[in-house]
Structures are given as structure tokens and as C-alpha cells.
């Protein structure tokens, strides 16, 4: 006889299976390679996948495998995928880790827009690459290098965003000013933030514009809309040469930078790269942004949430999300009136994907719940909003690539 306690996990699994239209977990790479060979190309085998949904609800995923960027799509929200298309014909040493991954955007008109970072040496140098497809992902244009300085230096951690007006923004961390300072025998902490824009979905771009000197060298840049044609970006900045907190600014289409300000005051004194960038989401309150970040500072330590106000230049409603060792890499999304925050935690044995929700614009939050746990290698969690739905995008060795709705 099966005890009542023993039925608990089985009953939970059945709830997960029958409450949705598809399975909760995906197929991992190992099982696919057993059937198809070690060279099998799949979203479940590739590194650092990123997802987007088009206007018709088709799921598109880009990933890196065998020195190539690939794109695949699914018409059943991630249950099955069509044969991946190779984006770059010539192999590149493409970056693929949690903080540095290919980005994908699908325009309403159907163009597929991609950016990524390619390493050019073992000394943290790289180039920002971009391409697009105008035939529904069947073919992609020859990738172009977007940094316009022609220097063998650091250009890394790209971020891509398309505004409601159709303006495309591409921003990254850049070391051209560090090299110039070194040639003058001047000190230059960190790197800089640069960007370029396009008003024709990547057919042409403006020249590169500088946002700020002295950024951290190795953290992702968060982007959110500011009006119809501008964006706000959030990144880790160096203050007083040794403090690595966060800065925010509003970028215009042609190099106009406004509202440059300090967004977090954590006082994290560190002369190293945390590889730990922030996340940002436009609030329903005009001029305000939900932000979440990691710090090991003397004021704030661990993952925190706050709400930044552009007009006042201050961050309020700050709460500590998770201060346990190993917690990090938060992601934010919103559907209707509910705000979602996921992050990667650690219980001493397994990595845990944690979720909290707020229904009052971030004033109060639900207790954390664990979506998945694994003792094997896993990626950072990402969130994707589409048509009043919120999806988790996450990859691990144990489960493969998972794309799952979490607002049900």
C-alpha cells in the first residue's frame, strides 16, 4: 500500500501535468545526443538561449553551439522546435554565458533582429555583432561589427531593444576610452557605455555614441522604454574608483543622454568584475522604473528590489529579496497588475529558481516559491512578457531548455 505521504510528490506532478496544456519540463541534451549523435544541434544543447515571441505568438529562440549562433522556432510554446537555422556562416568565438548571450527581437513586421558579442582574443577583447532576417528566419544577412573604432579592445555585453516607434537601440560596454587614457599614461577605472541606433530595423545605424565613462567592465545592461522613441538603461558604474554600484540614464536616438544619475547606493567596494548585472522594467507610474540588482555592499547586501523615479533621481520602496550566499541574477516582468520577480537561489545543495509576485506596484510581495531546483549546471533565469502572459526562459543540464508560462 502507498502511504498518504508518499502520494504527495506524485500528486504534485499530476497537478503540474494536467493543469497545463503541456509538460512542465523539457528534454535534455544528453537524451537527444543518445538518439541523434553528439553533433546534434538543438536549443536543448546550445549555450545561453534567449527567447522572443512574434506578433502571432510564435516562439523564437537563439543560442550558441559549436561557434555558431542559431535560431529555432516553436509553434507550441516550446514543446517542439523546428530545425535550427545557422545565422553566421563563418564560425566565431561567440560569447555565451549568463551575463553575455545573443539577443533576439522580432519586429511586428516580421524582421528578426539579432546581436551578440564575439571574442577576438583571450584578453577580454571583442566585437559587437548584428544581423537580421527579412524572410522569416530562413536566411540571415552577413553579420556586421557595430563598434566603429576599429580597435582590438573590449566591446562586450551587448543589449538590444526596439521601441514602440520602431527605433532600434544597441548598447554595450566599451574600452576604447581606457585604451586612449593608457596611451596618455592616465588612469581610467573600468570601461565606458556606448550605443548606436537604427530607424530602419537595422538596415543602417548611426555612429557610436558614448553614454558614460567609468562603467564596470563585465555586467549586463538593462534597457526599458522611455516614451515612444527613447530608452532608459541601467548598468553597474564605478564611483570613486573603487565602488561598483549602479547608474541610470535616458538615451535619445542621436546621442542625447539625459538623467544620468546614480540609481543604487550600496557602497560595494570591490576592484573586480562581479559579472552580475541588473534588471529593469517600466512602471505603470510615469517616469518610474522597477529595478532589481545584486550587491555585496556595506549598505545593501544580496538581491534587492526598488523603484527608481527619473524626476527625483532617487530609488525608493527598497526591499531585500534574498541575502543568502549564492543568490543572484534577478529578472523582472509584468502582466496586467501583477509584477513578477525571479532569481537564482542556492540552498546549500541545489540551485533554486525562486519567484515572488506583487500586485501593488512593488509595495509588498508574496513569499518566495521555488519553480525548479537542480544540482547540475544551470543558466540564469530570464522572463518574457507577451500578450498579458509571462514566461520563464531557462536552461539547465538536467532539464534542457524550459519555456513555461508562470502567471497561471
Secondary structure by P-SEA (a helix, b strand, c coil): ccccccaaaaaaaaaaaaacccccccccaaaaaaacccccccccccccccccccccbbbbbbbbcccbbbbbbbcccccccccccccccccccccccccbbbbbbbcccbbbbbbbbbbcccccbbbbbbbcccccccccccccccccccccccccbbbbbbcccbbbbbbbcccaaaaaaaaacccccbbbbbbccccccccccccccccccccccbbbbbbbbcccccbbbbbbbbccccbbbbbbbcccccccccccccccccccccccccccbbbbbbcccccbbbbbbcccccccccbbbbbbbcccccccccccccccccccbbbbbbcccbbbbbbbbbccccccbbbbbbcccccccccccccccccccccbbbbbbcccbbbbbbccccccbbbbbccc
